[in-house]
Amino acid sequence: MMRYEEKGEKLKDKSRCAHLRASLKMCMLETDCCKIQRRTPRDCLLSKDPSIPDECYALRQTFFDCKHSIIDGRRRFRGPKGY
């Protein structure tokens, strides 16, 4: 799958999780659910469409963990669990 980094594009959003959001968006826009059925990436994820590869679900979880780490004050000092 083509990623935004491979195209040489720069993100305007410089927030901490912006690169994960962009990767998830690009992954979802490449699926048949978004291309053929003309559904939004959010609708496709919520319906658990079979055309979505596991890579997109992994990016979704990584994006969630990144956003959660911003909110959770303990993780800023302790780091992620298991380390």
C-alpha positions in Angstrom: 0.0 0.0 0.0 1.2 3.5 -0.8 1.9 5.7 2.2 2.0 9.4 2.4 5.7 9.3 3.3 6.5 7.3 0.1 5.0 10.0 -2.1 7.3 12.7 -0.5 4.4 14.7 1.0 4.7 16.6 4.2 2.0 16.8 6.8 0.7 20.2 7.8 -0.4 18.7 11.1 2.6 18.5 13.4 0.8 16.9 16.3 2.3 13.8 18.0 0.0 11.3 16.3 -0.5 12.9 12.9 1.7 10.5 11.1 -0.4 7.5 12.4 -3.7 9.3 11.5 -2.4 9.9 7.9 -1.2 6.3 7.5 -4.5 4.9 8.8 -6.4 7.2 6.4 -4.3 6.1 3.4 -4.7 2.5 4.4 -8.4 2.8 4.6 -8.8 4.8 1.4 -7.1 1.9 -0.5 -9.7 -0.7 0.6 -12.5 -1.9 -1.6 -15.0 -0.7 1.0 -14.0 2.9 0.4 -13.2 2.7 -3.3 -16.0 0.6 -4.7 -18.8 1.0 -2.1 -18.1 4.7 -1.7 -18.3 4.5 2.1 -16.4 6.6 4.6 -13.4 5.0 6.3 -15.2 5.4 9.6 -18.2 3.5 8.4 -16.0 0.7 7.0 -14.1 0.3 10.3 -17.3 0.3 12.3 -19.0 -2.3 10.1 -15.8 -4.5 10.1 -15.9 -4.9 6.3 -14.0 -8.0 5.2 -12.1 -6.0 2.5 -10.1 -4.2 5.3 -6.7 -5.8 5.8 -5.3 -6.5 9.3 -2.7 -3.8 8.7 -5.4 -1.1 8.9 -6.7 -2.6 12.1 -3.2 -2.6 13.5 -2.7 1.0 12.5 -6.1 1.9 14.2 -4.9 0.3 17.4 -1.6 2.0 17.3 -3.3 5.4 16.6 -5.6 4.7 19.6 -2.6 3.9 21.8 -0.9 7.1 20.7 -3.9 9.3 21.4 -4.4 7.5 24.8 -0.8 8.2 25.8 -1.3 11.9 25.3 -4.2 11.9 27.7 -2.9 9.4 30.3 -0.5 11.4 32.6 1.0 8.4 34.1 2.3 7.1 30.8 4.2 10.3 30.2 6.4 9.5 33.2 6.4 5.7 33.2 6.3 4.9 29.5 4.2 2.2 27.9 3.3 -0.9 29.8 5.6 -3.8 29.6 8.9 -1.8 29.4 
